[in-house]
């Protein structure tokens, strides 16, 4: 069972600044270009909203692994990006066959 982890104030400030920049259209292309890709993604609800999908290019997870991300804070399917507590993700195609 995953335990809830508090985040430090610096991580919170980075998250809020990323969301502010995304809303203003100021996301650096390099950040998104190097972000892991999430394919066949969908929104899932556990203790918080997250995304589920097949990941590739993640620094700690094997390509082709189905994952559930950390808590979802920003989602823009039109631009193909999402920001979770821990990472930016590039979004590929949405999973049309399962739920949300």
C-alpha positions in Angstrom: 0.0 0.0 0.0 1.3 3.4 -1.0 1.6 5.8 1.9 0.7 9.5 1.5 3.9 11.6 1.3 4.0 15.3 2.1 5.9 17.4 -0.4 8.3 20.1 0.5 7.6 23.8 -0.2 10.1 23.9 -3.1 8.3 21.0 -4.9 5.0 22.8 -4.3 6.4 26.1 -5.7 7.7 24.3 -8.8 4.3 22.6 -9.4 2.4 25.9 -9.0 4.9 27.7 -11.3 4.6 25.0 -13.9 0.8 25.3 -13.9 1.0 29.1 -14.1 3.3 28.8 -17.1 1.1 26.2 -18.8 -1.9 28.4 -18.4 0.0 31.4 -19.8 1.3 29.3 -22.8 4.9 29.6 -21.6 5.9 26.0 -21.2 9.4 25.4 -22.5 9.4 23.1 -25.5 12.4 21.2 -24.1 10.6 20.3 -20.9 7.7 18.8 -22.8 9.9 17.2 -25.5 11.8 15.3 -22.8 8.8 14.3 -20.8 7.7 10.7 -20.6 5.0 9.7 -23.1 1.7 8.3 -21.9 -0.2 6.2 -24.4 -3.8 4.9 -24.2 -4.3 7.2 -21.2 -7.4 7.8 -19.2 -8.3 9.6 -16.0 -8.7 7.4 -13.0 -9.9 8.2 -9.5 -8.4 6.7 -6.3 -7.6 8.9 -3.4 -7.1 11.7 -6.0 -7.4 12.1 -9.8 -4.5 10.5 -11.7 -3.8 9.2 -15.2 -3.4 5.6 -16.2 -1.7 4.5 -19.4 1.3 2.9 -21.1 4.5 4.8 -20.4 7.6 5.2 -22.4 10.7 7.4 -21.9 10.2 7.6 -18.1 13.5 7.9 -16.2 12.6 5.2 -13.6 10.0 3.0 -15.3 10.3 0.4 -18.1 8.9 1.3 -21.5 5.6 -0.4 -22.2 4.6 -0.6 -18.5 1.1 0.3 -17.6 1.2 2.8 -14.8 -1.0 5.0 -12.7 0.6 8.4 -12.3 0.9 10.5 -9.2 -1.9 13.0 -8.5 -3.0 14.9 -11.6 -2.9 18.7 -11.3 -3.1 19.9 -15.0 -4.5 18.2 -18.1 -4.7 19.7 -21.6 -5.6 17.0 -24.0 -5.8 19.5 -26.9 -2.1 20.3 -26.4 -1.3 16.8 -25.4 0.3 17.6 -22.0 -0.4 16.8 -18.4 1.3 17.7 -15.1 1.2 15.4 -12.2 2.7 15.9 -8.7 6.0 14.5 -10.0 6.2 14.9 -13.8 5.1 16.4 -17.0 3.7 13.9 -19.4 3.3 14.0 -23.2 -0.1 12.5 -24.1 -0.5 10.2 -27.0 -3.9 8.7 -27.9 -6.6 8.6 -25.3 -8.1 5.2 -24.3 -11.6 5.3 -25.7 -12.6 1.9 -24.5 -12.3 2.2 -20.7 -14.2 4.6 -18.6 -13.2 8.3 -18.4 
